[in-house]
Amino acid sequence: MTTIMAPGETLDRRSAARIGSIVIARHGRPHVDRRVRVDREGYRAWWAGYDKARLHPGETPPEELLRHAEQADVIYASTLPRALHTAEMVAGGREIISDPIFTEAPLPPPPLLGKRKPGWWGVWSRAAWWMGANEGLESRREAEIRAEAAVATLTAQALRGKNVLLCAHGWFNRMMRPTLRAQGWREVENRGDKFWSYRRYEKR
């Protein structure tokens, strides 16, 4: 079939007319012990270990996410090992662009007493951070600005006609949603927020 172009039109310009999709995935289950009971300082150490952990040896990507990865023209990941390992498992040996702009928002534990499981600490730490207790780390507002910049990184590719996949983190993925929606990106597939979950966006 012969492709007919208007005078002065290039193939790059024609391909730019197509808008790609954006798939934002959460990483798989990290190889950490969630059954331990720790105090505040213990949770701080546990979270530091979580940030260094790759995925549990028994993890397997869902078929739906593998299909989206096959269709992706560009694959991004945060720089944290759990997100990078997730991207490696779905990328099939293709290039992964690792960028710290996609890393998880910080999770400093609030000044609470007693020993609890990490999941309990995570809920209260996120609530305290959301209300402004950041212990000198990245604040909520700073993370919101970073989320806007992260969306710009993804949409710059999609608006050029490329399908984009990002493997990142549960909370920071949530923080990108308001900007995506405000810019007219429609959520056409919602697989929740658990490990290996993802949401797919298309431009209205």
VODRENLUM-659508 format. One record per residue (C-alpha): z, y, x; residue number from 1. Coordinates in steps of 0.1 Angstrom, whole numbers. Example, Ala and Ser with C-alpha at 12.3 -4.5 7.8 and 13.67 -1.06 7.14 Angstrom:
! residues 2
zz: 78 yy: -45 xx: 123 i: 1
zz: 71 yy: -11 xx: 137 i: 2
This chain:
! residues 204
zz: 0 yy: 0 xx: 0 i: 1
zz: -9 yy: 34 xx: 13 i: 2
zz: 18 yy: 61 xx: 14 i: 3
zz: 4 yy: 95 xx: 3 i: 4
zz: 24 yy: 126 xx: 15 i: 5
zz: 19 yy: 162 xx: 7 i: 6
zz: 5 yy: 185 xx: 34 i: 7
zz: 32 yy: 191 xx: 60 i: 8
zz: 55 yy: 165 xx: 47 i: 9
zz: 70 yy: 140 xx: 71 i: 10
zz: 84 yy: 106 xx: 67 i: 11
zz: 119 yy: 119 xx: 76 i: 12
zz: 117 yy: 145 xx: 49 i: 13
zz: 107 yy: 119 xx: 23 i: 14
zz: 135 yy: 96 xx: 33 i: 15
zz: 160 yy: 125 xx: 31 i: 16
zz: 151 yy: 128 xx: -6 i: 17
zz: 169 yy: 95 xx: -13 i: 18
zz: 207 yy: 97 xx: -13 i: 19
zz: 226 yy: 67 xx: 0 i: 20
zz: 258 yy: 52 xx: -13 i: 21
zz: 293 yy: 54 xx: 2 i: 22
zz: 316 yy: 23 xx: 3 i: 23
zz: 352 yy: 30 xx: 14 i: 24
zz: 372 yy: -1 xx: 21 i: 25
zz: 408 yy: -8 xx: 30 i: 26
zz: 415 yy: -30 xx: 60 i: 27
zz: 425 yy: -67 xx: 57 i: 28
zz: 461 yy: -80 xx: 60 i: 29
zz: 476 yy: -71 xx: 94 i: 30
zz: 494 yy: -97 xx: 115 i: 31
zz: 529 yy: -85 xx: 110 i: 32
zz: 561 yy: -98 xx: 95 i: 33
zz: 569 yy: -81 xx: 62 i: 34
zz: 599 yy: -102 xx: 54 i: 35
zz: 622 yy: -86 xx: 80 i: 36
zz: 650 yy: -62 xx: 69 i: 37
zz: 653 yy: -31 xx: 90 i: 38
zz: 672 yy: 2 xx: 90 i: 39
zz: 655 yy: 36 xx: 95 i: 40
zz: 650 yy: 33 xx: 132 i: 41
zz: 640 yy: -3 xx: 128 i: 42
zz: 613 yy: 7 xx: 103 i: 43
zz: 600 yy: 34 xx: 127 i: 44
zz: 596 yy: 7 xx: 154 i: 45
zz: 581 yy: -17 xx: 128 i: 46
zz: 555 yy: 9 xx: 118 i: 47
zz: 546 yy: 15 xx: 154 i: 48
zz: 539 yy: -22 xx: 158 i: 49
zz: 519 yy: -22 xx: 125 i: 50
zz: 497 yy: 5 xx: 141 i: 51
zz: 490 yy: -18 xx: 170 i: 52
zz: 483 yy: -50 xx: 150 i: 53
zz: 450 yy: -66 xx: 143 i: 54
zz: 445 yy: -88 xx: 113 i: 55
zz: 463 yy: -120 xx: 104 i: 56
zz: 444 yy: -151 xx: 118 i: 57
zz: 438 yy: -165 xx: 84 i: 58
zz: 420 yy: -134 xx: 70 i: 59
zz: 385 yy: -138 xx: 55 i: 60
zz: 364 yy: -109 xx: 41 i: 61
zz: 354 yy: -111 xx: 5 i: 62
zz: 317 yy: -118 xx: -2 i: 63
zz: 312 yy: -86 xx: -21 i: 64
zz: 323 yy: -65 xx: 9 i: 65
zz: 301 yy: -86 xx: 32 i: 66
zz: 271 yy: -78 xx: 10 i: 67
zz: 278 yy: -41 xx: 11 i: 68
zz: 282 yy: -43 xx: 49 i: 69
zz: 248 yy: -60 xx: 51 i: 70
zz: 232 yy: -31 xx: 32 i: 71
zz: 250 yy: -4 xx: 52 i: 72
zz: 230 yy: 17 xx: 76 i: 73
zz: 261 yy: 32 xx: 92 i: 74
zz: 295 yy: 16 xx: 96 i: 75
zz: 325 yy: 37 xx: 104 i: 76
zz: 361 yy: 26 xx: 111 i: 77
zz: 393 yy: 44 xx: 120 i: 78
zz: 406 yy: 39 xx: 156 i: 79
zz: 436 yy: 18 xx: 145 i: 80
zz: 432 yy: -20 xx: 154 i: 81
zz: 436 yy: -32 xx: 118 i: 82
zz: 407 yy: -11 xx: 106 i: 83
zz: 385 yy: -18 xx: 136 i: 84
zz: 391 yy: -56 xx: 133 i: 85
zz: 382 yy: -53 xx: 96 i: 86
zz: 349 yy: -36 xx: 105 i: 87
zz: 342 yy: -62 xx: 132 i: 88
zz: 346 yy: -90 xx: 107 i: 89
zz: 320 yy: -75 xx: 83 i: 90
zz: 296 yy: -58 xx: 106 i: 91
zz: 279 yy: -89 xx: 119 i: 92
zz: 277 yy: -76 xx: 155 i: 93
zz: 262 yy: -43 xx: 145 i: 94
zz: 274 yy: -9 xx: 159 i: 95
zz: 307 yy: 4 xx: 146 i: 96
zz: 314 yy: 41 xx: 149 i: 97
zz: 352 yy: 45 xx: 154 i: 98
zz: 366 yy: 79 xx: 147 i: 99
zz: 402 yy: 91 xx: 146 i: 100
zz: 394 yy: 114 xx: 117 i: 101
zz: 398 yy: 83 xx: 94 i: 102
zz: 432 yy: 71 xx: 106 i: 103
zz: 461 yy: 67 xx: 82 i: 104
zz: 484 yy: 96 xx: 73 i: 105
zz: 518 yy: 94 xx: 92 i: 106
zz: 547 yy: 76 xx: 76 i: 107
zz: 580 yy: 89 xx: 91 i: 108
zz: 610 yy: 72 xx: 74 i: 109
zz: 635 yy: 95 xx: 54 i: 110
zz: 672 yy: 96 xx: 64 i: 111
zz: 683 yy: 68 xx: 42 i: 112
zz: 710 yy: 42 xx: 51 i: 113
zz: 709 yy: 4 xx: 49 i: 114
zz: 685 yy: -23 xx: 58 i: 115
zz: 654 yy: -29 xx: 36 i: 116
zz: 621 yy: -47 xx: 39 i: 117
zz: 592 yy: -27 xx: 53 i: 118
zz: 575 yy: -24 xx: 19 i: 119
zz: 606 yy: -6 xx: 5 i: 120
zz: 606 yy: 18 xx: 34 i: 121
zz: 569 yy: 24 xx: 30 i: 122
zz: 573 yy: 36 xx: -6 i: 123
zz: 601 yy: 60 xx: 2 i: 124
zz: 586 yy: 72 xx: 34 i: 125
zz: 554 yy: 81 xx: 17 i: 126
zz: 572 yy: 99 xx: -11 i: 127
zz: 592 yy: 119 xx: 14 i: 128
zz: 561 yy: 128 xx: 34 i: 129
zz: 543 yy: 138 xx: 3 i: 130
zz: 571 yy: 162 xx: -5 i: 131
zz: 570 yy: 178 xx: 29 i: 132
zz: 592 yy: 157 xx: 52 i: 133
zz: 569 yy: 151 xx: 81 i: 134
zz: 593 yy: 153 xx: 112 i: 135
zz: 568 yy: 174 xx: 131 i: 136
zz: 539 yy: 150 xx: 126 i: 137
zz: 508 yy: 157 xx: 106 i: 138
zz: 518 yy: 174 xx: 73 i: 139
zz: 504 yy: 166 xx: 39 i: 140
zz: 483 yy: 198 xx: 39 i: 141
zz: 469 yy: 190 xx: 74 i: 142
zz: 460 yy: 155 xx: 62 i: 143
zz: 443 yy: 169 xx: 32 i: 144
zz: 422 yy: 191 xx: 54 i: 145
zz: 414 yy: 161 xx: 76 i: 146
zz: 404 yy: 142 xx: 45 i: 147
zz: 379 yy: 169 xx: 36 i: 148
zz: 364 yy: 167 xx: 71 i: 149
zz: 363 yy: 129 xx: 68 i: 150
zz: 343 yy: 132 xx: 36 i: 151
zz: 319 yy: 156 xx: 53 i: 152
zz: 313 yy: 130 xx: 80 i: 153
zz: 305 yy: 103 xx: 54 i: 154
zz: 284 yy: 125 xx: 31 i: 155
zz: 264 yy: 139 xx: 60 i: 156
zz: 250 yy: 104 xx: 65 i: 157
zz: 246 yy: 95 xx: 28 i: 158
zz: 228 yy: 128 xx: 20 i: 159
zz: 202 yy: 118 xx: 46 i: 160
zz: 195 yy: 86 xx: 27 i: 161
zz: 218 yy: 62 xx: 46 i: 162
zz: 241 yy: 37 xx: 30 i: 163
zz: 276 yy: 42 xx: 45 i: 164
zz: 305 yy: 18 xx: 49 i: 165
zz: 340 yy: 30 xx: 60 i: 166
zz: 368 yy: 6 xx: 69 i: 167
zz: 400 yy: 26 xx: 69 i: 168
zz: 434 yy: 28 xx: 52 i: 169
zz: 450 yy: 26 xx: 18 i: 170
zz: 466 yy: 61 xx: 15 i: 171
zz: 441 yy: 81 xx: 35 i: 172
zz: 413 yy: 65 xx: 14 i: 173
zz: 431 yy: 79 xx: -17 i: 174
zz: 432 yy: 113 xx: -1 i: 175
zz: 394 yy: 115 xx: 2 i: 176
zz: 388 yy: 108 xx: -35 i: 177
zz: 395 yy: 143 xx: -49 i: 178
zz: 369 yy: 158 xx: -25 i: 179
zz: 343 yy: 131 xx: -32 i: 180
zz: 347 yy: 136 xx: -70 i: 181
zz: 346 yy: 174 xx: -66 i: 182
zz: 313 yy: 171 xx: -48 i: 183
zz: 298 yy: 150 xx: -75 i: 184
zz: 302 yy: 115 xx: -60 i: 185
zz: 307 yy: 91 xx: -89 i: 186
zz: 329 yy: 59 xx: -84 i: 187
zz: 305 yy: 32 xx: -96 i: 188
zz: 325 yy: 2 xx: -83 i: 189
zz: 363 yy: -1 xx: -81 i: 190
zz: 379 yy: -31 xx: -64 i: 191
zz: 414 yy: -17 xx: -64 i: 192
zz: 437 yy: -7 xx: -35 i: 193
zz: 450 yy: -39 xx: -20 i: 194
zz: 439 yy: -54 xx: 14 i: 195
zz: 402 yy: -59 xx: 16 i: 196
zz: 397 yy: -37 xx: -15 i: 197
zz: 369 yy: -11 xx: -17 i: 198
zz: 353 yy: 15 xx: -39 i: 199
zz: 317 yy: 25 xx: -40 i: 200
zz: 304 yy: 60 xx: -47 i: 201
zz: 270 yy: 73 xx: -57 i: 202
zz: 258 yy: 109 xx: -61 i: 203
zz: 255 yy: 121 xx: -97 i: 204
